[in-house]
């Protein structure tokens, strides 16, 4: 006979993992979002349902961790450049999204429920905030970096801060603790927390990724330690821990680019463990017995829910219309802002402890949390799918970028750096695999060289598979390495080649990189990106884009621009364009490289419109002048016929 509630850790996790596996599948069958299904499952197994589990203990602890993790991944997933462009819009949207329900609560709570002003203000604080319960839905649909979602995530932080400030005001007025000393301590604490997040946290992160290279597992532990430390420091500063977790995600955003093996690991841990516990813990709050016994409770729940639905819908649709978002994007914003959970529950329980809310009000808030989570998730699923379909059909710069990339490898020690750059350049919406090639020289000892090439491709496979990206390994045998690469480019219809370089020119007279790379440039019409890795790409602060005179006239200039912009977006680093003078002696005069810079030199093949003899020595001069800066020498794509003609002329000459 099974003793209830279940207390066995092994059985608890077995049941939870079973629910995480089965419930989304069943929810899909009945056409409801998986998030909604997990919340309902929590109500079923909780203390007010079948009584299988108590919420206190494991579910309360891991549910709280799951909420922090949800906010952290939301901060990590924001496109910082997009966020910088919409930060004022986020502030405006967040303020309106908070104020509309707040003002409605102050105006109506007295006549409808008989609340006094402090209680009405606290109710407005409850219904004014929102929690990103539906964020996993839009993230799964590939909408995490769209303007509408970025706008909403910024607004979430605003509403939660305003909600907690209002709580502090009401609590101080009720307990008599408000005064100059209280507000000085509060403002000083918030200022110190802001300095930690904006200055200290990014520096700790950059130091770790530059000096400690122990793989993805160690990096994940490092991130978890920082996010929970930041959440705790937020509570010390009298802010909600969820704000600390979200700010930690923003501060570390650039160090965890998308796509990357680390971000894939972060999301997998959240989606399979922590976030499901949070959703189940929300469902466990529903007390079915109280719902049956109290008609007043239902009236209060309906009133609270109406305040949320009307206020959040008006704010989201108004913001979408004001800021040029589509109708589907507007309703997706409604789906993200309607759900109530974290700040709502925290403020409610404090209000109960202060004597401002009775037990019916607390249960009504729990019902409101459940209803808003169900409605918000359903809206995000329905309109998010329509929004994703529209995004897929719309023309974009992403479509112009290389769809098939090839990474030729010769050294296992450079495999991770080269595949990391290729992953950043790959279009995440494309189904094309990342192609990795190793060429074995033909002749005596060929079998051993082929086996070594296969091992090299297998090393790259581990890095690519960890990022959850399709992979195709290629091994070629050829008398000449450049010919083997060129053959793979033609056979696989490759648009871009990412190849490594040690930063030194070959011994051949007039060599730019060395015999293999120079010959490859002569034979391959695709874009060629020659990469000298000096430091991890996620630590990049700026991208310095160097271009010689007439580079913008080259036929493939747009491809290089797309490459630079994609790197900027993935790394969250601004682009600093630098026009190089035409005289060879002055080429580096205006170049000022700072620590954390990634140098991108837009080069040109010999004989093309942007070619200058100085380009023959400029790559190695840059590599020598800035040994600690990663360097990419980008050659734009060529017309294959023109390349063949030019190669023929060179051979005949």
C-alpha positions as CSV (number, residue, x, y, z in Angstrom):
1,X,0.0,0.0,0.0
2,X,1.4,3.4,-1.0
3,X,1.7,5.9,1.8
4,X,0.4,9.4,0.8
5,X,1.8,12.0,0.4
6,X,4.8,10.5,-1.4
7,X,8.0,11.4,0.4
8,X,10.5,9.1,-1.4
9,X,12.9,11.3,-3.5
10,X,13.3,8.5,-6.1
11,X,9.6,8.0,-6.5
12,X,9.0,11.8,-6.6
13,X,11.4,12.3,-9.4
14,X,10.1,9.2,-11.2
15,X,6.5,10.6,-11.2
16,X,7.6,14.1,-12.1
17,X,9.7,12.9,-15.1
18,X,6.9,10.7,-16.2
19,X,4.5,13.6,-16.1
20,X,7.0,15.8,-18.0
21,X,7.2,13.1,-20.7
22,X,3.5,12.2,-21.0
23,X,1.5,15.3,-20.2
24,X,2.7,17.5,-23.1
25,X,1.9,14.6,-25.5
26,X,-1.6,14.3,-24.1
27,X,-2.1,18.1,-24.1
28,X,-1.2,18.1,-27.8
29,X,-3.8,15.5,-28.4
30,X,-6.5,17.7,-26.9
31,X,-5.2,20.9,-28.5
32,X,-4.0,22.7,-25.4
33,X,-0.5,24.0,-24.8
34,X,1.9,21.7,-23.0
35,X,2.5,24.4,-20.3
36,X,-1.2,24.4,-19.5
37,X,-1.2,20.6,-19.3
38,X,1.7,20.6,-16.7
39,X,-0.1,23.2,-14.6
40,X,-3.3,21.1,-14.6
41,X,-1.3,18.1,-13.7
42,X,0.1,19.9,-10.7
43,X,-3.5,20.6,-9.6
44,X,-4.3,16.9,-10.0
45,X,-1.4,15.5,-8.0
46,X,-1.2,18.3,-5.4
47,X,-2.5,18.4,-1.8
48,X,-6.0,19.6,-3.0
49,X,-6.3,17.0,-5.7
50,X,-5.3,13.4,-5.4
51,X,-2.9,14.3,-2.5
52,X,0.1,12.5,-4.0
53,X,2.5,15.2,-3.0
54,X,2.7,18.1,-0.6
55,X,3.8,21.4,-2.1
56,X,6.0,22.3,0.8
57,X,9.5,20.9,0.6
58,X,10.7,19.5,-2.7
59,X,8.1,21.2,-5.0
60,X,8.3,24.5,-3.2
61,X,12.1,24.5,-3.3
62,X,12.5,23.3,-6.9
63,X,9.6,25.4,-8.0
64,X,11.3,28.5,-6.8
65,X,14.5,27.4,-8.5
66,X,12.6,26.8,-11.7
67,X,11.1,30.3,-11.7
68,X,14.6,31.8,-11.2
69,X,15.9,29.5,-14.0
70,X,13.0,30.6,-16.3
71,X,13.8,34.3,-15.7
72,X,17.6,33.6,-16.2
73,X,17.1,31.8,-19.6
74,X,14.7,34.7,-20.7
75,X,17.6,37.1,-20.0
76,X,20.1,34.9,-21.8
77,X,17.8,34.6,-24.9
78,X,17.3,38.4,-25.4
79,X,18.9,39.9,-28.5
80,X,20.8,42.7,-26.8
81,X,21.0,44.8,-29.9
82,X,17.3,44.4,-30.4
83,X,16.8,45.2,-26.7
84,X,18.9,48.3,-27.0
85,X,16.7,49.5,-29.9
86,X,13.5,49.0,-27.9
87,X,14.5,49.8,-24.4
88,X,12.5,53.0,-24.3
89,X,9.6,51.2,-25.8
90,X,10.0,48.5,-23.1
91,X,10.0,51.1,-20.4
92,X,6.9,52.7,-21.8
93,X,5.1,49.4,-22.3
94,X,6.0,48.1,-18.9
95,X,4.8,51.3,-17.2
96,X,1.4,51.2,-19.0
97,X,1.1,47.5,-18.4
98,X,1.5,48.1,-14.7
99,X,-0.5,51.3,-14.4
100,X,-3.7,50.3,-16.2
101,X,-4.5,47.4,-13.8
102,X,-3.2,49.4,-10.9
103,X,-5.4,52.4,-11.5
104,X,-8.4,50.2,-12.2
105,X,-7.8,48.4,-8.9
106,X,-7.6,51.6,-6.9
107,X,-10.8,53.0,-8.6
108,X,-12.9,49.8,-8.3
109,X,-11.6,47.8,-5.3
110,X,-13.3,50.1,-2.8
111,X,-16.8,50.1,-4.4
112,X,-16.7,46.4,-5.3
113,X,-14.9,44.8,-2.4
114,X,-14.9,47.5,0.3
115,X,-11.1,47.7,0.3
116,X,-9.4,50.8,1.8
117,X,-6.6,52.6,-0.1
118,X,-3.6,50.6,1.1
119,X,-5.3,47.3,0.3
120,X,-6.5,48.6,-3.1
121,X,-2.9,49.7,-3.8
122,X,-1.6,46.3,-2.9
123,X,-4.2,44.6,-5.1
124,X,-3.1,46.9,-7.9
125,X,0.5,45.8,-7.3
126,X,-0.7,42.1,-7.6
127,X,-2.5,42.5,-10.9
128,X,0.0,44.9,-12.3
129,X,3.0,42.5,-12.5
130,X,3.3,39.5,-14.8
131,X,5.4,36.4,-15.1
132,X,6.8,34.9,-18.2
133,X,5.1,31.5,-17.8
134,X,4.4,31.3,-21.5
135,X,7.9,32.2,-22.5
136,X,8.9,28.5,-23.2
137,X,6.1,28.4,-25.8
138,X,7.4,31.4,-27.8
139,X,11.0,30.2,-27.4
140,X,10.1,26.8,-28.8
141,X,8.5,28.6,-31.8
142,X,11.7,30.4,-32.5
143,X,10.3,33.8,-31.5
144,X,12.6,34.6,-28.5
145,X,14.6,37.2,-30.4
146,X,11.7,38.9,-32.2
147,X,11.0,42.6,-31.4
148,X,7.6,41.9,-29.8
149,X,9.0,39.2,-27.4
150,X,12.1,41.3,-26.6
151,X,9.9,44.3,-25.9
152,X,7.7,42.2,-23.6
153,X,10.6,40.7,-21.7
154,X,12.0,44.2,-21.0
155,X,8.5,45.2,-19.8
156,X,8.3,42.2,-17.5
157,X,11.3,43.6,-15.5
158,X,9.6,47.0,-15.3
159,X,6.3,45.7,-14.0
160,X,7.9,43.5,-11.4
161,X,10.1,46.4,-10.1
162,X,7.1,48.7,-9.9
163,X,5.0,46.0,-8.2
164,X,7.7,45.5,-5.5
165,X,8.2,49.2,-5.1
166,X,4.4,49.6,-4.5
167,X,4.6,46.7,-2.0
168,X,7.4,48.5,-0.1
169,X,5.4,51.7,0.0
170,X,2.2,49.9,1.3
171,X,4.2,47.8,3.8
172,X,6.0,50.9,5.1
173,X,2.7,52.8,5.5
174,X,1.0,49.9,7.3
175,X,3.8,49.0,9.7
176,X,5.0,52.6,10.2
177,X,8.5,51.6,9.0
178,X,8.6,54.1,6.1
179,X,10.7,57.2,6.4
180,X,13.9,58.8,5.2
181,X,16.1,56.1,6.6
182,X,14.1,53.3,4.9
183,X,14.2,54.9,1.5
184,X,17.9,55.8,1.8
185,X,18.7,52.1,2.6
186,X,16.5,50.9,-0.2
187,X,18.0,53.2,-2.9
188,X,21.6,52.6,-1.8
189,X,20.9,48.8,-1.9
190,X,19.4,49.0,-5.4
191,X,22.3,51.2,-6.6
192,X,25.0,48.8,-5.2
193,X,23.1,45.9,-6.8
194,X,23.0,47.7,-10.1
195,X,26.8,48.2,-10.0
196,X,27.3,44.5,-9.3
197,X,25.2,43.5,-12.3
198,X,26.4,46.1,-14.7
199,X,30.1,46.1,-13.9
200,X,31.3,43.2,-11.6
201,X,29.2,40.3,-13.1
202,X,30.3,40.8,-16.7
203,X,34.0,41.1,-15.7
204,X,33.8,37.9,-13.7
205,X,32.2,36.2,-16.6
206,X,34.8,37.4,-19.2
207,X,37.6,36.4,-16.8
208,X,36.3,32.9,-16.4
209,X,35.7,32.2,-20.1
210,X,39.2,33.7,-21.0
211,X,41.2,31.9,-18.4
212,X,39.4,28.7,-17.4
213,X,38.7,26.4,-20.3
214,X,37.3,23.2,-18.8
215,X,34.4,22.4,-21.1
216,X,30.7,23.0,-21.1
217,X,29.9,21.2,-17.8
218,X,32.2,23.5,-15.8
219,X,30.9,26.5,-17.6
220,X,27.3,25.5,-16.7
221,X,28.1,25.1,-13.0
222,X,29.8,28.5,-13.1
223,X,26.6,30.1,-14.7
224,X,24.4,28.5,-12.1
225,X,26.5,29.7,-9.2
226,X,26.4,33.3,-10.6
227,X,22.6,33.3,-11.3
228,X,21.6,32.2,-7.8
229,X,24.1,34.5,-6.2
230,X,22.7,37.4,-8.1
231,X,19.2,36.4,-7.2
232,X,20.1,36.4,-3.5
233,X,21.9,39.7,-3.8
234,X,18.7,41.1,-5.3
235,X,16.7,40.0,-2.3
236,X,19.3,41.7,0.0
237,X,18.7,44.9,-2.0
238,X,14.9,44.5,-1.2
239,X,14.2,43.5,-4.8
240,X,12.6,40.2,-6.0
241,X,15.0,37.3,-6.6
242,X,13.4,36.9,-10.1
243,X,14.7,40.4,-11.0
244,X,18.1,39.3,-10.0
245,X,17.9,36.1,-12.1
246,X,16.7,38.1,-15.1
247,X,19.4,40.7,-14.7
248,X,22.1,37.9,-14.4
249,X,20.8,36.6,-17.8
250,X,21.2,40.0,-19.3
251,X,24.7,40.6,-17.8
252,X,26.0,37.2,-19.0
253,X,24.1,37.2,-22.3
254,X,27.0,38.0,-24.6
255,X,29.1,35.1,-23.0
256,X,26.5,32.5,-24.0
257,X,25.8,33.1,-27.7
258,X,23.1,31.4,-29.7
259,X,23.7,28.8,-31.0
260,X,26.3,27.2,-28.7
261,X,26.7,24.0,-26.8
262,X,26.5,25.9,-23.5
263,X,23.2,27.6,-24.3
264,X,21.8,24.3,-25.4
265,X,22.8,22.7,-22.1
266,X,21.3,25.5,-20.1
267,X,18.0,25.3,-21.9
268,X,17.9,21.5,-21.7
269,X,18.4,21.5,-17.9
270,X,15.6,24.1,-17.5
271,X,13.1,22.5,-19.8
272,X,13.5,19.0,-18.4
273,X,13.9,19.6,-14.7
274,X,13.6,23.0,-13.1
275,X,10.8,24.7,-15.1
276,X,8.4,21.7,-15.0
277,X,8.8,21.7,-11.2
278,X,7.8,25.4,-11.2
279,X,4.7,24.8,-13.4
280,X,3.6,21.8,-11.2
281,X,4.0,23.9,-8.0
282,X,1.8,26.6,-9.5
283,X,-0.9,24.0,-10.2
284,X,-0.6,22.7,-6.6
285,X,-1.8,26.0,-5.3
286,X,-5.4,25.3,-6.4
287,X,-7.7,24.4,-3.5
288,X,-10.7,22.7,-5.0
289,X,-12.5,22.5,-1.7
290,X,-12.4,26.2,-1.2
291,X,-13.7,26.8,-4.7
292,X,-16.8,24.7,-3.9
293,X,-17.5,26.2,-0.5
294,X,-17.2,29.9,-1.1
295,X,-19.3,31.9,-3.5
296,X,-17.5,35.1,-2.4
297,X,-14.2,33.6,-3.4
298,X,-15.5,33.1,-7.0
299,X,-16.6,36.7,-7.2
300,X,-13.3,38.0,-6.0
301,X,-11.4,35.6,-8.4
302,X,-13.5,36.9,-11.3
303,X,-12.9,40.5,-10.3
304,X,-9.1,40.0,-10.0
305,X,-9.0,38.1,-13.3
306,X,-10.9,40.8,-15.1
307,X,-8.5,43.5,-13.8
308,X,-5.6,41.5,-15.3
309,X,-7.2,40.5,-18.6
310,X,-8.6,44.0,-19.4
311,X,-5.6,45.9,-18.2
312,X,-2.9,43.7,-19.8
313,X,-4.8,43.2,-23.1
314,X,-5.4,47.0,-23.5
315,X,-1.7,47.7,-22.7
316,X,-0.3,45.0,-25.0
317,X,-2.5,45.7,-28.0
318,X,-2.0,49.4,-27.6
319,X,1.8,49.0,-27.4
320,X,1.8,46.7,-30.4
321,X,-0.2,49.3,-32.5
322,X,1.9,52.2,-31.2
323,X,5.2,50.4,-32.0
324,X,4.3,49.0,-35.4
325,X,3.9,45.3,-34.4
326,X,1.4,43.0,-36.2
327,X,-1.9,41.9,-34.8
328,X,-0.6,38.4,-34.1
329,X,2.5,39.9,-32.4
330,X,0.1,42.0,-30.3
331,X,-1.9,39.1,-29.1
332,X,1.3,37.1,-28.5
333,X,2.3,40.0,-26.2
334,X,-1.0,39.6,-24.4
335,X,-0.3,35.9,-24.0
336,X,3.1,36.7,-22.4
337,X,1.8,39.5,-20.1
338,X,-1.4,38.0,-18.8
339,X,0.0,35.1,-16.7
340,X,0.4,35.9,-13.0
341,X,2.6,33.8,-10.8
342,X,5.8,34.9,-9.0
343,X,5.5,38.5,-7.9
344,X,1.8,38.1,-7.7
345,X,2.0,35.2,-5.2
346,X,4.8,36.9,-3.2
347,X,2.9,40.1,-2.8
348,X,-0.3,38.3,-1.9
349,X,1.3,36.3,0.9
350,X,2.9,39.4,2.3
351,X,-0.5,41.2,2.2
352,X,-2.0,38.2,4.1
353,X,0.7,38.5,6.7
354,X,0.0,42.2,7.0
355,X,-3.7,41.6,7.6
356,X,-4.8,43.3,4.4
357,X,-6.1,40.1,2.7
358,X,-8.2,37.3,4.2
359,X,-8.0,33.6,3.2
360,X,-10.7,34.1,0.5
361,X,-8.6,36.7,-1.1
362,X,-5.5,34.5,-1.1
363,X,-7.5,31.6,-2.7
364,X,-9.0,34.0,-5.2
365,X,-5.5,35.1,-6.2
366,X,-4.5,31.4,-6.6
367,X,-7.5,30.9,-8.9
368,X,-6.6,34.0,-10.8
369,X,-3.0,32.7,-11.2
370,X,-4.3,29.4,-12.7
371,X,-6.8,31.0,-15.0
372,X,-4.4,33.7,-16.3
373,X,-1.7,31.1,-16.8
374,X,-4.1,28.9,-18.9
375,X,-5.3,31.8,-20.9
376,X,-1.9,33.4,-21.5
377,X,-0.4,30.0,-22.6
378,X,-3.2,29.4,-25.0
379,X,-2.9,32.9,-26.5
380,X,0.9,32.5,-26.8
381,X,0.5,29.1,-28.5
382,X,-2.2,30.2,-31.0
383,X,-1.0,33.6,-32.0
384,X,2.7,32.6,-31.6
385,X,2.3,29.9,-34.3
386,X,0.6,32.4,-36.6
387,X,3.4,34.9,-35.9
388,X,6.1,32.2,-36.5
389,X,4.4,31.3,-39.8
390,X,4.5,35.0,-40.9
391,X,8.1,35.3,-39.8
392,X,9.0,32.3,-41.9
393,X,7.3,33.7,-45.0
394,X,8.7,37.2,-44.7
395,X,11.9,38.1,-46.6
396,X,14.9,38.8,-44.4
397,X,18.6,39.3,-44.4
398,X,18.9,35.9,-42.9
399,X,17.9,34.3,-46.2
400,X,20.7,36.0,-48.0
401,X,23.4,34.5,-45.7
402,X,25.3,31.3,-46.5
403,X,23.1,28.3,-46.0
404,X,25.7,25.6,-46.5
405,X,29.0,26.1,-44.5
406,X,32.1,23.9,-44.7
407,X,34.7,23.7,-42.0
408,X,38.0,22.1,-43.2
409,X,40.0,20.8,-40.3
410,X,43.7,19.9,-40.0
411,X,44.3,20.2,-36.2
412,X,42.0,18.8,-33.4
413,X,43.0,21.7,-31.2
414,X,41.4,24.2,-33.5
415,X,38.2,22.1,-34.1
416,X,36.2,23.8,-31.3
417,X,37.1,27.3,-32.2
418,X,36.3,26.8,-35.9
419,X,33.0,25.1,-35.4
420,X,32.1,27.7,-32.8
421,X,32.5,30.5,-35.5
422,X,30.6,28.4,-38.1
423,X,27.7,27.8,-35.6
424,X,27.4,31.6,-35.1
425,X,27.3,32.2,-38.8
426,X,24.8,29.4,-39.6
427,X,21.2,30.4,-40.1
428,X,19.3,28.9,-37.1
429,X,16.1,28.7,-39.3
430,X,17.8,26.5,-41.9
431,X,17.7,22.7,-41.9
432,X,21.1,22.4,-43.5
433,X,23.8,20.5,-41.5
434,X,27.1,22.0,-40.7
435,X,29.6,20.3,-43.0
436,X,33.0,19.4,-41.5
437,X,35.8,18.1,-43.7
438,X,39.2,16.5,-43.2
439,X,41.3,15.8,-46.3
440,X,43.9,12.9,-46.1
441,X,46.9,13.1,-48.5
442,X,47.1,10.2,-51.0
443,X,50.1,8.0,-51.2
444,X,52.1,5.8,-48.9
445,X,50.6,5.6,-45.4
446,X,47.2,6.7,-46.7
447,X,45.2,4.3,-44.5
448,X,46.6,5.8,-41.3
449,X,46.0,9.3,-42.6
450,X,42.4,8.5,-43.4
451,X,41.9,7.0,-39.9
452,X,43.4,10.2,-38.4
453,X,41.0,12.3,-40.6
454,X,38.0,10.3,-39.4
455,X,39.1,10.9,-35.7
456,X,39.4,14.6,-36.5
457,X,35.9,14.8,-37.9
458,X,34.6,12.8,-34.8
459,X,36.1,15.5,-32.5
460,X,34.2,18.2,-34.4
461,X,31.0,16.2,-34.2
462,X,31.0,16.3,-30.4
463,X,31.1,20.1,-30.4
464,X,28.4,20.5,-33.1
465,X,26.1,17.8,-31.6
466,X,26.3,19.5,-28.2
467,X,24.8,22.6,-29.8
468,X,21.9,20.5,-31.2
469,X,22.8,21.3,-34.8
470,X,22.7,18.8,-37.7
471,X,26.1,17.6,-38.7
472,X,27.7,16.1,-41.8
473,X,31.2,14.7,-41.6
474,X,33.2,14.4,-44.8
475,X,36.6,12.6,-45.4
476,X,38.3,13.1,-48.7
477,X,41.5,11.6,-50.1
478,X,43.5,13.7,-52.5
479,X,47.0,14.3,-53.7
480,X,46.6,18.0,-52.8
481,X,44.7,19.4,-49.8
482,X,43.3,22.5,-51.6
483,X,42.0,20.2,-54.4
484,X,40.2,18.0,-51.9
485,X,38.6,21.0,-50.2
486,X,37.6,22.5,-53.6
487,X,36.0,19.2,-54.7
488,X,34.0,19.0,-51.4
489,X,32.8,22.6,-52.0
490,X,31.5,21.7,-55.5
491,X,30.0,18.4,-54.5
492,X,28.1,19.8,-51.4
493,X,27.3,23.2,-53.1
494,X,29.0,25.1,-50.3
495,X,28.4,28.8,-50.0
496,X,30.9,29.6,-47.2
497,X,34.2,28.1,-46.0
498,X,35.5,28.7,-42.5
499,X,39.1,27.7,-42.3
500,X,41.8,28.2,-39.6
501,X,45.1,30.0,-39.8
502,X,48.0,30.3,-37.3
503,X,48.6,34.0,-38.0
504,X,51.9,33.5,-39.9
505,X,52.5,33.6,-43.7
506,X,54.1,30.7,-45.5
507,X,57.7,30.6,-46.7
508,X,56.7,31.0,-50.4
509,X,57.5,34.4,-51.9
510,X,54.5,36.6,-52.1
511,X,52.4,34.3,-49.9
512,X,49.4,35.8,-48.0
513,X,48.7,32.9,-45.6
514,X,50.6,29.9,-47.0
515,X,50.4,27.5,-50.0
516,X,47.2,25.7,-49.0
517,X,45.1,28.8,-48.2
518,X,46.4,30.8,-51.0
519,X,45.7,28.1,-53.5
520,X,42.2,27.6,-52.0
521,X,41.4,31.3,-52.5
522,X,42.4,30.9,-56.2
523,X,40.2,27.8,-56.7
524,X,37.0,28.3,-54.6
525,X,34.3,30.8,-55.6
526,X,32.5,30.5,-52.3
527,X,33.0,33.0,-49.4
528,X,36.2,32.1,-47.5
529,X,36.6,33.2,-43.9
530,X,40.2,32.7,-42.6
531,X,40.1,32.6,-38.8
532,X,43.0,33.2,-36.4
533,X,41.5,32.3,-33.0
534,X,43.2,34.1,-30.1
535,X,40.5,34.3,-27.5
536,X,37.0,32.8,-27.1
537,X,34.4,34.6,-29.3
538,X,31.8,35.0,-26.5
539,X,34.2,37.4,-24.7
540,X,34.0,39.8,-27.7
541,X,33.0,43.4,-26.8
542,X,33.3,45.0,-30.2
543,X,33.6,43.9,-33.8
544,X,36.1,46.1,-35.6
545,X,35.2,45.9,-39.3
546,X,38.1,46.9,-41.5
547,X,37.5,47.6,-45.2
548,X,39.8,48.9,-47.8
549,X,38.9,51.4,-50.4
550,X,36.3,50.2,-53.0
551,X,35.4,47.2,-50.8
552,X,31.7,48.2,-51.0
553,X,31.9,47.9,-54.8
554,X,32.8,44.2,-54.8
555,X,29.9,42.0,-56.0
556,X,30.0,39.9,-52.8
557,X,30.2,42.9,-50.4
558,X,26.6,42.2,-49.2
559,X,27.5,38.7,-48.1
560,X,30.4,40.0,-45.9
561,X,28.0,42.7,-44.4
562,X,25.5,39.9,-43.6
563,X,28.3,37.9,-42.0
564,X,29.4,40.8,-39.8
565,X,25.8,41.7,-38.8
566,X,25.1,38.1,-37.9
567,X,28.2,37.9,-35.7
568,X,27.1,41.2,-34.1
569,X,23.6,39.9,-33.4
570,X,24.8,36.5,-32.0
571,X,27.6,38.0,-29.8
572,X,25.6,41.1,-28.8
573,X,28.6,43.2,-29.8
574,X,28.4,46.5,-31.7
575,X,30.2,46.9,-35.1
576,X,32.8,49.6,-35.4
577,X,33.5,50.3,-39.1
578,X,36.9,51.5,-40.1
579,X,37.8,52.6,-43.6
580,X,41.4,51.9,-44.3
581,X,43.5,54.4,-46.4
582,X,44.7,53.4,-49.8
583,X,48.4,53.8,-49.1
584,X,50.1,50.7,-47.7
585,X,52.2,52.6,-45.2
586,X,49.1,54.2,-43.6
587,X,46.9,51.1,-43.5
588,X,47.0,50.6,-39.7
589,X,47.3,54.2,-38.8
590,X,43.6,54.7,-37.9
591,X,43.1,51.2,-36.4
592,X,42.8,51.3,-32.6
593,X,42.1,47.9,-31.2
594,X,41.0,47.5,-27.6
595,X,40.9,44.4,-25.3
596,X,37.9,42.3,-26.2
597,X,37.8,43.4,-29.9
598,X,37.2,40.9,-32.7
599,X,38.9,42.1,-35.9
600,X,37.2,41.4,-39.3
601,X,39.2,42.4,-42.3
602,X,37.1,42.6,-45.5
603,X,39.7,41.5,-48.1
604,X,39.6,40.9,-51.8
605,X,41.1,38.3,-54.1
606,X,43.9,39.5,-56.4
607,X,42.8,41.3,-59.5
608,X,39.3,42.2,-58.2
609,X,37.9,45.7,-57.8
610,X,38.9,46.2,-54.2
611,X,42.3,44.5,-54.5
612,X,45.4,46.4,-53.4
613,X,48.9,45.0,-53.1
614,X,48.9,45.9,-49.4
615,X,46.3,43.1,-48.8
616,X,49.1,40.6,-49.4
617,X,50.8,41.6,-46.1
618,X,47.9,43.1,-44.1
619,X,46.6,39.9,-42.5
620,X,49.9,38.9,-41.0
621,X,50.6,42.6,-40.0
622,X,47.3,42.6,-38.1
623,X,48.1,39.2,-36.5
624,X,51.5,40.4,-35.4
625,X,50.3,43.8,-34.1
626,X,47.3,42.4,-32.2
627,X,48.3,38.9,-31.0
628,X,45.5,38.7,-28.4
629,X,42.7,39.7,-30.7
630,X,40.8,37.1,-32.7
631,X,41.1,37.9,-36.5
632,X,38.8,36.9,-39.4
633,X,39.9,37.7,-42.9
634,X,36.7,37.6,-45.0
635,X,36.8,37.1,-48.7
636,X,33.5,37.7,-50.4
637,X,32.0,35.1,-52.8
638,X,33.0,35.2,-56.5
639,X,31.2,34.5,-59.7
640,X,32.5,31.0,-60.6
641,X,32.9,31.9,-64.2
642,X,34.9,35.0,-63.4
643,X,37.0,33.1,-61.0
644,X,37.8,30.4,-63.6
645,X,38.7,33.0,-66.2
646,X,40.9,34.9,-63.7
647,X,42.6,31.6,-62.7
648,X,43.2,30.7,-66.3
649,X,44.7,34.1,-67.1
650,X,47.0,33.7,-64.0
651,X,48.1,30.3,-65.1
652,X,48.7,31.4,-68.7
653,X,50.7,34.4,-67.5
